[in-house]
Amino acid sequence: MSEAVAIDHSPKYDERPWGSFTVLDEGAGYKVKRIEVLPGKRLSYQKHAQRAEHWFVVQGVARVTPLLESTLLNDKLGGRLIVKAEVLQRIGAFKFRGAYTYVSRLSADERSRGLVAPSSGNHGQAVALAARLFGVKATIVMPTTTPRAKVAGAERLGARVLFAGTTTAERMAKAMEVVAAESATLVPPYDHPWIIAGQGTAGLEIAEDAAALGLDDFTLLVQVGGGGLSAGVATAVKAVAPAARAATLASRQSASP
């Protein structure tokens, strides 16, 4: 039996002290593995951090969201459309998966210096929640046009919110100023292997639930902005369901991360 780590940041509705987890093993080139944590055998992250450094265990922390299907919609489309309901994820978006994975992989010293995230909303709220779970400070740099609800969401989770322009470049420049001035740690929104691996756990859930529905040959449609979700989900799904196909979707005016 493989020994692994279940980090005790479970959402209140689902505080399972053990269970079966699907993870991506970075050391094995993001090979998909299953691990088991038995009753009475929950391991502490701090004690076993070195031994488990390549495990991404977010399914004891992030919500396992369902696949939803509408008969009415299927009839209109003339086929099956199954939706992964990440709107039910913590902070209401998939971004929590990647943000938590990234923050959990930082050293205690890196976390203690505070986290900084450039974001138009969802990544910022995700980093704010991850920071709260680890008991550290977070600064989120948002555009001046950010909806008040997203600003309030980050602030409600304890983050400091700063504003910088309306473009990704302006937010990143301001974030790097804060990092330099406060010796803080940057949490990138999408372009990092840890972020991609965290987002990929949604793909693992999709593949497992699709198999339970008897689907192994299907087309996966993934929204793409920065590319973290599409890279992680496509990698994970193809590893578990090789016959599946993956395609990305983007609006004509894609939102910034």
ChimeraX attribute file (.defattr): number of C-alpha atoms within 10 A of each C-alpha:
attribute: neighborCount
match mode: 1-to-1
recipient: residues
	/A:1	6
	/A:2	8
	/A:3	13
	/A:4	24
	/A:5	25
	/A:6	26
	/A:7	19
	/A:8	16
	/A:9	14
	/A:10	18
	/A:11	13
	/A:12	8
	/A:13	7
	/A:14	12
	/A:15	12
	/A:16	15
	/A:17	17
	/A:18	16
	/A:19	14
	/A:20	13
	/A:21	18
	/A:22	20
	/A:23	24
	/A:24	23
	/A:25	19
	/A:26	16
	/A:27	10
	/A:28	10
	/A:29	8
	/A:30	20
	/A:31	14
	/A:32	18
	/A:33	14
	/A:34	11
	/A:35	17
	/A:36	18
	/A:37	19
	/A:38	11
	/A:39	10
	/A:40	8
	/A:41	14
	/A:42	19
	/A:43	18
	/A:44	13
	/A:45	17
	/A:46	10
	/A:47	10
	/A:48	13
	/A:49	17
	/A:50	9
	/A:51	12
	/A:52	15
	/A:53	16
	/A:54	17
	/A:55	22
	/A:56	29
	/A:57	25
	/A:58	25
	/A:59	21
	/A:60	23
	/A:61	23
	/A:62	23
	/A:63	20
	/A:64	19
	/A:65	17
	/A:66	16
	/A:67	16
	/A:68	10
	/A:69	13
	/A:70	11
	/A:71	11
	/A:72	9
	/A:73	13
	/A:74	13
	/A:75	11
	/A:76	9
	/A:77	10
	/A:78	9
	/A:79	10
	/A:80	14
	/A:81	17
	/A:82	16
	/A:83	14
	/A:84	16
	/A:85	16
	/A:86	18
	/A:87	11
	/A:88	14
	/A:89	17
	/A:90	20
	/A:91	22
	/A:92	14
	/A:93	16
	/A:94	26
	/A:95	27
	/A:96	29
	/A:97	32
	/A:98	34
	/A:99	29
	/A:100	28
	/A:101	24
	/A:102	23
	/A:103	23
	/A:104	23
	/A:105	16
	/A:106	13
	/A:107	10
	/A:108	13
	/A:109	9
	/A:110	15
	/A:111	21
	/A:112	16
	/A:113	16
	/A:114	19
	/A:115	27
	/A:116	30
	/A:117	30
	/A:118	31
	/A:119	27
	/A:120	27
	/A:121	24
	/A:122	21
	/A:123	27
	/A:124	33
	/A:125	32
	/A:126	28
	/A:127	35
	/A:128	32
	/A:129	24
	/A:130	26
	/A:131	26
	/A:132	15
	/A:133	17
	/A:134	15
	/A:135	13
	/A:136	17
	/A:137	20
	/A:138	31
	/A:139	27
	/A:140	30
	/A:141	28
	/A:142	29
	/A:143	22
	/A:144	14
	/A:145	12
	/A:146	14
	/A:147	12
	/A:148	9
	/A:149	10
	/A:150	17
	/A:151	24
	/A:152	15
	/A:153	19
	/A:154	25
	/A:155	18
	/A:156	13
	/A:157	19
	/A:158	19
	/A:159	25
	/A:160	16
	/A:161	19
	/A:162	17
	/A:163	20
	/A:164	19
	/A:165	14
	/A:166	15
	/A:167	15
	/A:168	17
	/A:169	12
	/A:170	16
	/A:171	24
	/A:172	20
	/A:173	14
	/A:174	21
	/A:175	29
	/A:176	19
	/A:177	13
	/A:178	21
	/A:179	19
	/A:180	12
	/A:181	9
	/A:182	13
	/A:183	14
	/A:184	22
	/A:185	24
	/A:186	22
	/A:187	26
	/A:188	21
	/A:189	26
	/A:190	22
	/A:191	13
	/A:192	13
	/A:193	17
	/A:194	24
	/A:195	26
	/A:196	25
	/A:197	28
	/A:198	30
	/A:199	28
	/A:200	28
	/A:201	30
	/A:202	26
	/A:203	27
	/A:204	25
	/A:205	21
	/A:206	25
	/A:207	24
	/A:208	17
	/A:209	15
	/A:210	17
	/A:211	14
	/A:212	10
	/A:213	10
	/A:214	9
	/A:215	14
	/A:216	17
	/A:217	13
	/A:218	14
	/A:219	12
	/A:220	21
	/A:221	16
	/A:222	18
	/A:223	14
	/A:224	18
	/A:225	18
	/A:226	15
	/A:227	16
	/A:228	24
	/A:229	28
	/A:230	24
	/A:231	23
	/A:232	26
	/A:233	27
	/A:234	22
	/A:235	22
	/A:236	27
	/A:237	25
	/A:238	17
	/A:239	17
	/A:240	19
	/A:241	19
	/A:242	12
	/A:243	14
	/A:244	17
	/A:245	15
	/A:246	17
	/A:247	12
	/A:248	15
	/A:249	12
	/A:250	11
	/A:251	9
	/A:252	6
	/A:253	7
	/A:254	12
	/A:255	12
	/A:256	14
	/A:257	20
